[in-house]
Amino acid sequence: MLASSKATEITELTAVSASRYLVFGGLAIGGWVLDLWTKHWVFQWRGMPRPDNQWWLWENFVGIETALNSGALFGLGPGYGGVFALLSVVAAVGIVFWLFRLGAAHDWLLTFALGCVMGGIGGNLYDRLGLWQNPENPGEWRNEVRDWILLRYQEFTWPNFNVADSLLVCGAILLVWHGLFHQPPHSEKSLSSVQTPETPGDHVSVD
């Protein structure tokens, strides 16, 4: 009976309100859709990567240029797209478990940050799984990540990136901020408040 009561109390503490599901799901799905839509639109407009294919929104500073990345964020680990795809799946499962099974979604900032991360994971995972086609050669499926945002300052050019990369970076920054500065309210319930029931014999009184 005591064990059942304790289990019920833990379940109540880790239960997550519907609003957290909506925030997380909205960010994850919305970010994923926005990333895939912008990639599709830009690659249909500008075509596959080729020399001198920049279109400038702000001359020599901010522009659009299609690029393909067979590695991770900012071109790290080229040729290991399959490994990064597997790691992305593992990370996605871990995020959902942490938020909604272990109750981390009680924290608004964590929910928001991990919603951004999930949107970024989904967008780039779609590309790494080879689910898009070369717009100039329909029927040719590719598994590189499509990048298109171009930033340049004088002779320095930042590695091309996309909306998914932006979501991943924003989510990571929020997670670091949370880890360094966020303090949970003192009134917030925690699993540590669930005390193990005492059993007979734990205390011996001397009459």
C-alpha positions in Angstrom: 0.0 0.0 0.0 2.8 2.4 0.9 4.7 1.6 -2.3 1.6 2.2 -4.3 1.1 5.6 -2.7 4.7 6.6 -3.3 4.5 5.6 -6.9 1.3 7.6 -7.3 3.0 10.7 -5.8 6.0 10.4 -8.1 3.7 10.1 -11.1 1.9 13.2 -10.1 5.1 15.1 -9.7 6.4 14.1 -13.1 3.1 14.6 -14.9 3.4 17.4 -17.5 0.6 19.8 -18.4 -0.8 20.0 -21.9 0.7 23.5 -22.5 4.2 22.1 -22.3 3.3 19.5 -25.0 1.9 22.3 -27.2 5.0 24.6 -26.8 7.5 21.8 -27.4 5.5 20.3 -30.3 4.8 23.7 -31.9 8.5 24.6 -31.8 9.7 21.2 -33.0 7.2 20.8 -35.8 7.1 24.5 -36.8 10.9 24.7 -36.9 11.1 21.5 -38.9 8.5 22.7 -41.5 10.1 26.2 -41.8 13.6 24.6 -42.3 12.4 22.2 -45.0 10.3 24.8 -46.8 13.1 27.4 -47.0 15.6 24.7 -48.2 13.2 23.6 -50.9 12.3 27.1 -52.0 15.9 28.4 -52.1 17.2 25.3 -54.0 14.4 25.5 -56.5 15.2 29.2 -57.0 19.1 29.2 -57.0 19.7 25.5 -58.0 22.5 23.3 -56.8 25.8 24.7 -55.6 28.0 26.3 -58.3 30.5 29.1 -58.5 29.4 32.7 -58.3 25.8 31.8 -57.3 25.5 34.3 -54.5 22.4 36.6 -54.2 23.0 39.5 -51.8 20.4 40.9 -49.4 23.1 43.2 -48.0 26.0 43.4 -50.5 29.0 41.4 -49.3 27.5 40.9 -45.8 24.3 38.9 -45.9 23.1 36.8 -48.8 21.9 33.5 -50.1 24.1 30.8 -51.6 23.2 27.1 -51.9 25.7 24.7 -50.4 25.8 21.0 -49.4 27.2 19.6 -46.2 28.0 15.9 -45.8 29.1 16.4 -42.1 27.7 18.0 -39.0 27.1 21.6 -38.0 29.4 24.1 -39.9 30.9 21.3 -42.0 32.5 19.4 -39.1 33.1 15.6 -39.8 32.5 15.5 -43.5 31.5 12.1 -44.8 30.0 10.9 -41.5 26.4 11.8 -42.3 25.2 8.4 -41.4 26.8 8.5 -38.0 25.3 12.0 -37.3 21.9 10.7 -38.4 22.1 7.9 -35.9 23.2 10.3 -33.1 20.3 12.6 -34.1 17.8 9.9 -33.6 19.3 8.9 -30.2 19.3 12.6 -29.1 15.6 13.0 -30.2 14.5 10.0 -28.2 16.5 11.2 -25.2 15.0 14.7 -25.3 11.4 13.3 -25.4 12.1 10.9 -22.5 13.8 13.6 -20.4 11.0 16.2 -20.9 7.9 14.1 -20.7 8.9 10.9 -18.8 11.3 12.4 -16.2 9.3 15.6 -15.9 11.9 18.2 -17.2 9.1 19.9 -19.1 7.9 21.5 -15.9 10.6 24.0 -16.7 9.5 26.5 -19.4 13.0 27.4 -20.5 14.0 23.8 -20.9 10.9 23.1 -22.8 11.5 26.0 -25.2 15.2 25.3 -25.6 14.7 21.6 -26.4 11.8 22.4 -28.7 14.2 24.5 -30.8 16.8 21.7 -30.6 14.2 19.1 -31.8 13.2 21.3 -34.7 16.8 21.6 -35.8 17.4 17.9 -35.4 14.3 17.1 -37.5 15.2 19.4 -40.3 18.8 18.2 -40.8 17.9 14.6 -40.2 15.4 14.7 -43.1 18.3 15.7 -45.4 20.8 13.1 -44.0 18.3 10.3 -44.5 18.3 11.1 -48.2 14.7 12.3 -48.4 15.2 15.2 -50.9 15.9 15.3 -54.6 18.2 17.3 -56.8 15.9 20.0 -58.2 18.0 20.0 -61.4 17.7 16.2 -61.9 14.4 14.9 -60.4 14.8 11.3 -59.3 18.3 11.8 -58.0 18.0 11.5 -54.2 20.7 13.2 -52.1 21.7 12.8 -48.4 23.8 15.9 -47.8 22.4 18.7 -45.6 21.2 21.7 -47.7 22.6 25.0 -46.5 21.8 28.5 -47.9 22.4 31.3 -45.5 25.5 33.2 -46.4 27.3 35.6 -44.0 30.5 37.4 -45.0 32.7 40.2 -43.5 35.5 41.5 -45.7 37.7 38.4 -46.4 36.0 36.2 -43.8 33.1 34.0 -44.9 31.1 32.1 -42.2 30.3 28.5 -43.2 26.9 28.4 -44.9 24.0 27.3 -42.6 20.3 26.9 -42.6 17.2 27.4 -40.3 17.8 24.0 -38.6 21.4 25.0 -37.7 20.1 28.3 -36.3 17.5 26.5 -34.1 20.2 24.1 -32.8 22.5 27.0 -31.9 19.7 29.0 -30.2 18.6 25.9 -28.3 22.2 25.2 -27.2 22.7 28.8 -26.0 19.5 28.6 -24.0 20.6 25.4 -22.4 23.9 26.9 -21.4 22.1 29.9 -20.0 19.8 27.7 -18.1 22.6 25.7 -16.6 24.6 28.8 -15.5 21.9 31.2 -14.3 18.5 29.6 -13.9 17.4 28.7 -10.4 14.1 26.8 -9.9 11.6 28.4 -7.6 11.8 27.3 -4.0 8.1 26.4 -4.1 8.6 24.0 -7.1 8.0 20.4 -6.3 10.8 18.0 -6.9 11.2 14.3 -6.6 13.5 14.8 -3.8 10.5 15.9 -1.7 9.2 12.3 -1.9 10.4 10.7 1.3 10.8 7.0 1.7 8.2 5.8 4.2 9.6 4.7 7.5 9.3 1.0 8.3 8.9 -0.5 11.7 12.2 -0.9 13.4 13.8 2.2 11.8 13.7 4.0 15.2 14.1 2.4 18.5 12.8 4.3 21.5 13.8 3.6 25.0 11.0 3.9 27.6 
